[in-house]
Amino acid sequence: MRIILLGAPGAGKGTVAKLLTEYDESVQISTGDILRKAVKEGNELGKKAGQYMERGDLVPDSLIMQIMEHRLQEEDCGKGFILDGFPRTIPQAEELRDLLSRLGIKLDFVVNLEVPKDVILDRLTTRRTCANPSCQEIYNVKSNPPTPEGKCRKCGSPVIQRDDETEEAIFNRLETYNRKTAPLINFYEHEGLLKSFESLSSNDTVRGIQRHLASKR
């Protein structure tokens, strides 16, 4: 499959993407992943991106698109890919459209995950993350709690609530999403690629995506 996942913070994009990779071995790709990979490899693009990241600056779209172009041509993308949370803006979507056309790659469709705001707020305020940078296992104090001592069940490190997952921070993130990213829904609807799914259960959402994918083949 070759799809894009859209959805507000807390909509479950990462979980859905991970489950979909098990369906047909498509690879999950996020902006953060490709930037970290490029920096780790130490190639020319990675070095440029690393300079921005070290300063805490945003990596320019032009550089992100160059790294994305390189990533999409790697061997593992031959079986398909799932773009998790990218593009984030209309200019990125337009550049991605041109890039895919240049590479001769056709998207199957664009998935829009719909989740009520109260559900998103509950998901993110109850989420906890392992403090170990090498682990970063995700927990939920209601549905998937860490140990009773507040430790990661995978590596034993303390789990924390991230600064961007307090209620105030979440409202700010949702406002940013609505302002910058939500317009992509109209963009891809106009392109004839959009398909929306209610995402209250990741497993149900994945089954719906799989059915829609099968109907297009």
Number of C-alpha atoms within 10 A of each C-alpha: 23 19 22 24 20 26 23 23 21 22 25 22 22 19 14 23 25 16 17 23 16 10 12 12 16 21 22 21 21 17 18 13 12 17 23 15 15 22 19 12 12 14 12 11 17 20 16 15 23 20 13 13 15 9 8 9 11 11 15 10 14 11 15 20 17 12 19 19 16 13 17 19 11 9 9 13 18 14 12 20 23 25 20 24 20 18 22 18 17 18 12 17 16 12 15 17 14 12 17 14 12 10 11 8 13 12 16 17 21 23 21 23 22 16 19 12 15 8 12 18 20 14 19 20 20 17 23 24 21 25 20 15 9 8 14 16 18 16 21 16 14 11 10 12 18 23 15 8 9 16 18 25 16 12 14 16 18 17 24 17 16 15 10 14 20 16 14 11 14 19 16 13 16 19 14 13 17 13 11 13 20 20 14 23 20 12 16 18 13 10 11 11 16 19 15 17 15 15 21 16 11 19 14 14 20 20 14 16 20 14 11 14 15 10 8 8 6
